[in-house]
Each structure stands twice: as structure tokens, then as C-alpha cells.
Amino acid sequence: MEIIVITSPDAVPGEAGVISELLDSGAVNRVHLRRPCASAQEMGKLIEAVPQRLYGKLSVHSHFDLAIRYGLGGIHLNSHYSEIPAGFSGLISRSCHSLADIENAMQEDYVFLSPVFDSISKPGYVSKFSNTSLYIANRFYYGKIVALGGITPEKLLPLQDIGFAGAAMLGCVWSAFLSGHINSFISNLICIRRQLNI
């Protein structure tokens, strides 16, 4: 099971250091840089603040030319950035909000399906999936679905049991960082990953 972290939609002081620590520690496999209102220059500054050795583990949700310029490992398609740039050969992902959406995303390497649990970062954004429907979808689209929405380290076991290929976290990570608990969050995540052998 792959563990992915998505950046906060707004700039967070010190986030490049957190991104580096999450990846270097082995707590997560990939970080998605999602900054909807950021310019290409602002995104470039964030990328440059991360050590170059980690660029292959970064995916961008906008300004796809940066993926080619910096040799990033992935792009995430969405309604504003839906075209794969010529010459890009990294991972391609997309967000899906229903099981039917997944059917239209078969060329992508993986998809985020959300919200699997009630969202932490978006109050009122509640899950609409039953465990049975998630189990069936993960059998049908084996290896493609990454759970998103309300994900915490403690929910990795049920996600593994359902058969998700991965889990993406946002709210719990940045809440831990902003409250000064990122080191214990990372330690706990590593411990849980070892227990689950993921």
C-alpha cells in the first residue's frame, strides 16, 4: 500500500522541510503538490525548496510544464489541467468522486477516490461509500484506487483490508505540523506501516 501526502491548498511556512522529512523518513512514498491558486513561479519556488533527490517522488496538480522542467515523478489531471504534456513519462493520476468516475480514468496509473471517510480538511464533506461497494470496486480495479478523505494513520488497517492500493492524507498531516506534533505523527505513521507491513 502506497502512502501519499497532499500539500495544504494554501502555503504553509516550513512545508518544504516537512515534505522532505516525510519522504526521507520513509513515512510516505509520494507527495502531491496541490496549490490551486499558486502561480507557476510560486510552485517553482516550492519545488526548489525540496531537495532535488526527492523530485521523482513529487506530483504536481497544476503547471505541468514544471514536471518536465524539474524532472518530477508525476502529474495529477483535473478539470483545469487535463492534458498530459508532450514528453512527460512519469506517473499520471486523477481524482474521482464516484465509482463511475473510475471507469473514465483507466489510462491513469492510479486514482484518488474521495471522500472514503468524512473529510478532516473540508467540514461537511461526508463519505457516500459503503464498505461493500469499496471492496467490490477495489477487486474490479485492483491496484488503481487510492483512498482520500478523512484518512489518518489509524485508518490504514481497514483500508488495507478493503484492498486499496494506497491512502492519501491531507488534513491530519498539516494539523499535526501546525500544532507542533509532526515528529510524533511521522513516528506513529512509520510504526503503523511496519505493523501492517506496508
N, C-alpha and C positions, 0 to 999 in steps of 0.2 A: 504494500500500500504506500503510495506516494503522499507526502505531506507538503502542502503548498501554503504559503502565506501571501495575502494580498495587502498591498500598502493601503494606508488610510487615504480617502479621496482628497484630503487636504494635507498640505505639507506639515510634517511633524519634526521639530528640531531634534537632530541626532538620529534620524531614521536610517541614514546610510550605515551608521555603526551597528544598529540593530539588525539590519538586513545582513550585513557581513557576519555578525555573531550567530544569527540563526543558521546561516549556510555553513559557516566554518565549523560550528559545533556538531553538525550532522543532525540537528533537531528537525530541520526541514530540507526537502530536496530541491525546491524551486520557490522563487519569489516573483509574483506578478506585480509589476509597477502600473498601478491604475490611478491616474490623476486626471480626471475628465476635463478640468478647466486649465490645465497647465499648457504652456507654450512648448514648442519643440526645444527652445533654449533652456527652459526650466527643467524639462525632462532630461536633457543632456547633462545638466549640472548634477542632477541626482545620480545618473548613471556613472558619471566621472567620479563621484564621491565614494563609489563602491569599488573595491579592488578589482582590477582587470581579470584576475584569475577566476573570478566568480561570474563573469559576463555570460558564460554558457548556461548558467542556472537562472538567468533573468528572462522574463517575458514582458513585453510591453502591450498596453491596451490602446495606444494611440501613437501617432507619429512613427509609423512603421519603418520609415527611412532610417531611423536611429538603430533599428535592429540590424540593418545591413552595415551601417557606418561603424557600429561598435562590436559587431560580431556577436550579438545577443542570441540566446538559445531558443527564443520563442516569440510568437505574436498571438494576440487574443483578438479574434474577429468580433465585431459588434456592428450596430446599425450605422455608426459614423465612420468606421474603418472596417470595411467589409471585403476589400480587395487584397489578395496576397501579393506583396511586391515582387516584381521580376527579380530573379536571382536569389530569393530567400529560400533556404533549405532546412530551416530549423523546425521546431515543433509548432503546431497550429492548434489552437483551442478556441472554444466558443462557449457562451453562456446559453443555457436552456432553462426555461421556466415551466415546462410541461414535458411529459413523456413523449408526446407527439413531436415536440421540437427536436428531440434527439434524432428522429428519423431523417430530418433535413440537414443533419450535421455529420454525416457518415464519412466525409473526406477528412475531417479533423482528427488529430491524434487523440484528443480527449475533450470532454465537455464538462462544464460546471453545471450541475443540476441544483436549483435552489427555489425556495428555501426547504431544505430537508428537515430542519428543526426551526423553531421560531427564531428570527434574526436577533442577534445581540446589538448590531450597529444600526439597524433600521426598526425602531419600535413600530409595532402594528403589522410588520411583515411576517405573516404566520405560515407555517407549513401546511401544505394541502395534500401531502402524500401519505398513504398508508404503508406500513412496513411490508405488507404483501405485495403491493404494486412496485415498491422499490426493489424487493427481492427478485421479482419476475423480470423487471427491466434490467437489472444487473446480470441476470443469466442470459438474457437476449442480446444485450450489448456488452458482453464481457470485456473487461479491460479498458472501457472508454469513459465511464462515469465517475466524476469527482464530486463528492458531496460538498455543498456550500450552504451556509445559513445556519447560524446558531451552533457552529462546531466549536467544541472545546476538547482538550486532550482526553477528558474523561468519557467522551462520546466515541472515541476511536474503536473500542471493542464492539459495540453494536453495529457500527458502520462496517467493520471487518466481517462480522457475522452475516450481514446482509449481502456482502460481496462487492462493495465499492472498490474501484481501482485506486481511489485516493480521497483525501479530505482537504478542503481549503478553509483556512481560518483568517479572519479579519478582526472582528470586534474584540475577541478575548486577548489577542496579541497586543494590540495597541492600548487597550485598557490596562494591561499588565505593565506595559512600558511607561505610560503616563502616570501610573500610581507608584512607580519605583520598584516594581516586582518582576521585572523582565528576567533577571537571573534565575529566580526560583521558578518562573514559568518555563524557561528553557530546560532547567534541570528536571522538572516534572515531566515535560514532554519527552525528553530523552529516556527517562526511566520507564514511562508507559510504552514507548516504542520498543524498548528492549524486552519488556514483559510480553508484548504481543508479537515479538519477532518480526517487526515491520521497519 
